Amino acid sequence: MAKAGKRYGTAAEAVTRVGACDLAKAIEVVKSNAGAKFDETMDIAVRLGVDPKHADQMVRGTVVLPHGTGKSVRVLVFIKGEQEKDAREAGADYVGCEDLIEKIQQGWLEFDRAIATPNVMGLVGRLGKVLGPRGLMPNPKTGTVTFDVGRAVREFKGGKIEYRTEKAGIVHAPFGKASFTANQLYENAVALLEALLRAKPASSKGRYLNGVAISSTMGPGVTVDLDTLVGLAKS
């Protein structure tokens, strides 16, 4: 523990010396200070000028990161009929309906993303109290309720992530691994930020982008200078 504390302290000192900087520099600093024995996940935290308590200000959606997340995603598909073959060929890890529902009701949750066709949502709905709090409930807004299951499976396997505002109006999302190149991480982060900007609610007044910070699993966060994102906001 002492060794980990010392490593974190050294990284924190480096971050303090840098201060707020542009996105590319923030990624470079966090990446260079990711010294854990495993491949740390790179995370971005974005504070938005919204009040999630109001339904019309909830920012939620999905975005396909150009270089993926570096994580193997286990996809489950609730489906019946001929399309089961499409789901399996697309790479779904688990395919079924009543059998999977029963298994989940018994406590099994060994998957990262759940997709369902609209015609089985009446059955899947009984899992709302189990999957909802865990962010696993299929939802049309995130592209996880669809008849085009093959495409949905391939997208989530290939790097599609979901984002949503938390109670404080902050979006937390992974955008790669420390082993990615700085350019790959930068392009992933830009893709996410652009998606958030496009998702700005019409009811959101005042400044929308209020804070951005980059961090790794075991490292301190680096603040991004918002003035350096002005061009991005206008794109």
Secondary structure, DSSP 8 states (H G I E B T S, - for coil): -HHHHHHHHHHHHHHHHH-SB-HHHHHHHHHHT--SSS--EEEEEEEES--TTSGGG--EEEEE-TT--SS---EEEE--TTHHHHHHHHT-SEEESHHHHHHHHTT----SEEEE-GGGHHHHGGGHHHHGGGT-S--GGGT-B-S-HHHHHHHHHHTEEEEE--TTSEEEEEEEETTS-HHHHHHHHHHHHHHHHHT--TT--S-SEEEEEEEETTS--EEB-GGGGHHHHH-
